Amino acid sequence: MQFDDDANLDTSEVQDVRGSRVPGGKATIGGGLAGLIALLLALFLGIGPDQLGLSSGDSSPAPTSSSLAQVQQSCRTGRDANTKDDCRMVAVVNSVQDFWRQEFQERRGTYTNAPTVFFGGRVGTACGTATSAVGPFYCPGDRKVYLDLGFFDELRSKFGATGGPFAQAYVVAHEYGHHVQDLMGTLSRSQDNLTGVNSNAVRVELQADCYAGVWARHATTTKDESTGRPLITSLTDADIRDGLDAAAAVGDDRIQERYQGRVTPETWTHGSARQRQQWFYQGYRTGDMAQCNTFR
């Protein structure tokens, strides 16, 4: 996965609050094995941490000038994205939003930008206070994607994914898939508190995987608004395999087998490893969001 060295990164689409203190009570989920499984299954949930029993009432802290400067000063061009993890995430956010902005325009719709918030340890959101244990998530209350960059190390060490730059990009694109669902009014279907193979929660997650694949199909042809050239210049078959591997690693069956020793499909909220790979590839193969109707 390579970026145009001369492209200008738009750091306004990222809020860096790493190092900021978050007021309010400690965010918790029940302890013991049940609590651990709840945390694990919360990964990629796509809805706010209030649905996970986290503390509520806190708003996201305003980025400090020093934390903003951290990204603004170090992440200026595509060359920076090719060498630094956090700059790569800025570039992916730029590419994903460029694509959806253009896709909505072609469909005579209006895309609303959603910032990505980099945080460390704990963060306040319109959906409640969340810890890094929740994993990356999208909060519909403030329409922001929240990401602790340390999660990518856990994706390899705890979930057995091979990793790689595009595995990280898949995670970000999946969360923006939830933003697209929010704008289209389908995200709310996941909030009926039902679980299982055929639940709306699973269908919403699989659709977000498919949307991530749609972006991937067009990533090297989506023009950056500042240069008129694609921000992403190269996406290889090996990159796509890394994305498929990451999708499988966070399948409900893989997580349950690893951490509770048995698979219980009636409690699924995200879909199996095979389903997640299938729907990501469906989006990548077709490049058509209309082919992502997981609710049929």
N, C-alpha and C positions, 0 to 999 in steps of 0.2 A: 504494500500500500504506500503510494508516494503522492506528495503534494507538489503543486507548482511552486518552485522556490521563490518566484518573484511576486506571488500573490500577496495581497495585504489581508491580514486577518482582522475580523471585526470582533474585537474584545468586548464590545457593548452587549453582545449576546451571552456573556458569561459574567456572573457575579462571584467573586472569590471571597468567601468569608472564613477561610481557614485561619485559625488563630483567634477568631472572635469568641467572646464569652456569650453564652446563651442563658438568659434568665429563666426562672421557673423551676418546677419540680422535676425530679429525675424521671425520664421516660423508661417504663418498664413493661415487660411481658412476663407472664407467669413463669416461675422457676422450674427446675427439674427437667426431665426428659421432654415432657409435654411443652414446656417453654422453649426448649431448644428446637424442637420440631416446628413450633409456631414461628420462631425466628427464621428458620431455614425456608419454610414455605412462604414466608413473607417476601422473599426475594422476587423482584420483578412483578410485584402485585399490581402496580399501576394505579393504585388509589392511595389516598393519604393515610398516614400512620394512625389517624383517629379510628380507622377501621380495624386496627390491630391492638386496640386497647392502650395506646400511648397517651401521654398527658396532652391536654388541649389548652387552648387559650393563649398560647404564645405566638407571636408573629415573627417572621424571619428578621434577624438583625440586619440593620443597614450595613453594607460593606464599608469598611474603613478606608481612608485614602491610601494607607500603606498597603492594605491587602489588594486593593484594586490595582495599585501600581505594580504589584508582583506579577500579575498577568499582562498588564498593559505594556510594561517595559520589556518583558522577556518573550512575549508572543506577538511579534509584529508581522512576520512573513511566513510563507509556506516553508521556507528553509528552516525556520524555528520548529514548525510542526513535524518536520522530518527528523528532528533530533531530540525533542523534549516531549515527555508524556503529556503534561498539562496543555502544552501548545497544540499537540495532536488532537486533544479533546476539543479545544476551541475550534480548530479547523473542521472537525467532524460536525460539530454543532452548526457551523456556518454552512457546510455543504448540505446537511439534512434540511435546514430551514430554507436554503435557496431552492432546493428541489420542491418542497411542499408549497412554498410560496408560488412557484411557477405552475405547479400541478393544480392548485386551487384556482389560479387565474385562468388556466385553460378550461377549467370546468365551471367558469363564471361564478366562482365562490371567492370568499375573502379569508386569507390565512392570517391569523394573529400570531406574532412572534411570541415564543415562550423562552425566557432566559433559563440557562442551566446554572445552578448554584453549586460551586465547589465548597465542600465543608469537610471538617475533620472532627470525628468523635461524636458530635452532637449538634443539632441545628433546630431552630424554631421555624415553623411553617404555618401557613393558614390552616393546615390540617392537624396541627398539634406539634409537639416536640418529638423529634426522632433521633435515634442513635445510629451509628454506622452499622450496627447489627441488622438493621432493617434491609440494608442493601440499597441500590439505586431505586428511586421511585419518582413518580409524577404526582403532584398535588393539584387536583382540579380547583381547590379553593383559591389558589393564587396563580394557577397555570404556570408552574415552574417545574423543571426537572432538577432533582437533587442527587448529587453524586459525590461520594467519598472516593477519591482516586485509589485509596488503599484496597478497595474492593477487588481490583484487578489482580492483586497478589493472592487474595483469597480464592478467586475464581480458579487459579491454578492449584494452590496448596490444599484447599478444602474440598473443591468440587472436581478436581482432576482434569480440568480443561487444559489443552495445550497452550492456550494463551496466544499472544501475538497482537499486533496493532489492530487487525480487523476484528478480533474477538472483542476488543474494547469498543470499537466502532459499532458493532452489532448491539452491544448493551445500550449505548446512547440512542441509536436509531430505534430500538424497541421502545424506549421510554417516550420518544417523540411520536411513535405510533399511537401511544395512549393520548398524547395531546391532540393528534388528528381525530381520534375517536371522540374526545371531549368536544372539539369544535363541531363534529358531525352529530353529536347527541347520542352516540352508542355506548360511551364509557359507563354511563349510569346503569346499564344492564347488569354490570358485575356486582352491584351493590344490593342484591336481593338476599345476601347471606346464605345462599345455597352453594353446595360443593358437589364434586363428582365429575365423572368423565364427560357427561353431557350438560354440565352446568353452564350458566352464562359467564361465570368467572373464568372458566377454562376457555370458552369461545372468545372472550375479550382478549385474553392473553395470546391465543393463537393468531388472532387477527393482527395484533401488534407485531408479532413475529413476521407475519406476511408483509405488513407495511414496511418493516425494516428491509425485507428482501426486495421490495419494489424500489426503495431508495437505492439499494446496492446495485440493482440493474442499471440505474441511470446515473450513478455517481460520477462516472468518468465523462459524461456528456452534459451534465448540469453546469451551466455557465455561472461563474462567479460574477456578481453584479459590478464589482470594482474593476475587473480586468476584461470581462467578456470572454474569458477562457475558463475551462473546467478547473476547479480548485484541486480536485483529485485527478492526477494524471495516469495513475496505474493501479489496477485492481486485478490480481492474478487468481488463478484457480486455487492456489494454495491459500490465499486470503479467504476465499469463500469457504474452503474446508475448515479453516479456523473458526469462521462464524458458525458453521454447522456444528462443529465440535462444542462450541460454547453453548449453543442452543440445547444440545443434548445433555450437557453437564448439569443444566438447571431444570431438567425435566423432573416432574414430581416423582416418577418411579425411581429414577437414579438417586434422588435425594433421600427418599424414604428407605430404599435398600441400604444405602450407605449409613444412615444415622439411626434407623430403628429396626433394621434387619428384616423387614417385610414390606410388601407393597399393599397399600389400602386405597384402591381407586375411588372409593366412595368419599374420600377426603380431599381429592385433588382440587387444586385451584388454578393450575397453570397448564396442565397437559403433560403427556408422557414425553420422553426424550425423542421418540420417533415422531410424534405429532409435531413437536416444536421444530424439528428439522424439516419435516414435510411442508409445513406452512411457510417457513422462511424460504425454502427453495421454491415453493409455489409462487411467491412474490418475486423472487429473483428470476425465475424462468420466464414468467409472463410479463413482468414489468408493468402490470396493470392492477391498480388498486381495486377495480371492479371484480377481480378474480380472488379477492380476499374475504368473501362473504362466508365466514365461519358459522353464521347463524342459520344457514339453509339446512 
